[in-house]
Amino acid sequence: MGANDIQIGGTHYKGSDLQVWDLGRYGVGFLEGSAVKYITRWRKKNGREDIEKALHYIEKIKEEYRINGYRNPARNVSQDWELGQLAARFIQANQIEDDDEQVAITALICWSRMQDIYTAEDAVCVLLRKNEIL
């Protein structure tokens, strides 16, 4: 039994062989990984609050980019196609079926331009509107 087989508090990550914390092995940064975490679990845990937390991390990425020239740390260790495959594997392993969730997660894992972060932000804003309807 490995760490991915155990979850303390809840079941919102259980059952996936590629969990959010595993993304770090591929260079995905803390800010990006945290936003992905909240996008991945919002339906199973804290709803609107998790979506708002994802948006808060995205805002921090934008701020760090603007002020400090922050770049996607995953690009230091992985190629475009590797990050695309990682995003696809993560989405499949976590059974992410919603198109907007898929767009946001892919953009956060693979981003190279600020436009990619805005794409993620737009998709998460759509999730916020969906949450208000649910």
KAPE-V112852 format. One record per residue. RES is the residue in three letters. PHI is phi in radians with two decimals (* if undefined). OMEGA is omega in whole degrees, 0 to 359 (none if undefined). BURIAL is b if it has 9 or more other C-alpha atoms within 8 Angstrom, else e. Layout:
BEGIN
res: [RES;RES]
phi: [PHI;PHI]
omega: [OMEGA;OMEGA]
burial: [BURIAL;BURIAL]
END
This chain:
BEGIN
res: [MET;GLY;ALA;ASN;ASP;ILE;GLN;ILE;GLY;GLY;THR;HIS;TYR;LYS;GLY;SER;ASP;LEU;GLN;VAL;TRP;ASP;LEU;GLY;ARG;TYR;GLY;VAL;GLY;PHE;LEU;GLU;GLY;SER;ALA;VAL;LYS;TYR;ILE;THR;ARG;TRP;ARG;LYS;LYS;ASN;GLY;ARG;GLU;ASP;ILE;GLU;LYS;ALA;LEU;HIS;TYR;ILE;GLU;LYS;ILE;LYS;GLU;GLU;TYR;ARG;ILE;ASN;GLY;TYR;ARG;ASN;PRO;ALA;ARG;ASN;VAL;SER;GLN;ASP;TRP;GLU;LEU;GLY;GLN;LEU;ALA;ALA;ARG;PHE;ILE;GLN;ALA;ASN;GLN;ILE;GLU;ASP;ASP;ASP;GLU;GLN;VAL;ALA;ILE;THR;ALA;LEU;ILE;CYS;TRP;SER;ARG;MET;GLN;ASP;ILE;TYR;THR;ALA;GLU;ASP;ALA;VAL;CYS;VAL;LEU;LEU;ARG;LYS;ASN;GLU;ILE;LEU]
phi: [*;-1.88;-1.05;-1.22;-1.54;-2.05;-2.39;-1.59;1.37;1.64;-2.38;-1.21;-1.95;-1.03;1.72;-1.80;-1.50;-2.30;-1.70;-0.95;-1.14;-1.24;-1.08;-1.04;-1.07;-1.78;1.59;-1.11;-1.28;-1.03;-1.11;-1.13;-1.09;-1.15;-1.09;-1.06;-0.99;-1.22;-1.17;-1.18;-1.83;-1.01;-1.26;-1.75;-2.21;-1.93;0.92;-0.93;-1.03;-1.17;-1.12;-1.12;-1.13;-1.03;-1.10;-1.13;-1.15;-1.12;-1.06;-1.14;-1.05;-1.07;-1.10;-1.11;-1.10;-1.17;-1.53;-2.01;1.22;-0.95;-2.22;-1.10;-1.06;-1.11;-1.23;-1.30;-2.14;-2.32;-1.50;-0.91;-1.14;-1.17;-1.17;-1.08;-1.16;-1.07;-1.05;-1.10;-1.10;-1.10;-1.06;-1.17;-1.10;-1.74;0.89;-1.47;-1.76;-1.26;-1.03;-1.19;-1.11;-1.09;-1.07;-1.10;-1.11;-1.07;-1.09;-1.21;-1.30;-1.77;-1.00;-2.29;-2.19;-1.07;-1.01;-1.12;-1.19;-1.14;-1.08;-1.07;-1.06;-1.03;-1.13;-1.21;-1.10;-1.11;-1.07;-1.08;-1.16;-1.09;-1.08;-1.19;-1.45;-1.09]
omega: [180;181;179;180;183;173;176;178;176;180;188;176;187;175;181;177;175;183;183;183;177;181;179;177;183;176;179;185;180;183;180;181;179;178;178;180;183;176;183;189;190;182;186;185;192;175;185;181;179;177;178;177;177;178;179;177;177;177;178;176;180;180;179;177;184;186;189;180;181;177;180;181;181;180;176;185;185;177;179;185;179;179;176;178;178;179;180;178;180;180;179;183;182;177;178;185;182;182;182;176;179;180;182;181;180;180;181;180;190;193;174;180;179;177;178;178;176;176;177;181;179;180;179;175;175;177;178;178;178;180;179;180;183;none]
burial: [e;e;e;b;e;e;b;e;e;e;e;e;b;b;e;b;e;b;b;b;e;e;b;b;e;b;b;b;b;e;b;b;b;b;b;b;b;b;b;b;b;b;e;e;e;b;b;b;e;b;b;b;b;b;b;e;b;b;e;b;b;b;b;b;b;e;e;e;e;b;e;b;b;b;b;e;e;b;e;e;e;e;b;b;e;e;b;b;b;b;b;e;b;b;e;b;e;e;e;b;b;b;b;b;b;b;b;b;b;b;b;e;e;b;e;b;b;e;b;b;b;e;b;b;b;b;b;b;e;e;b;e;e;e]
END
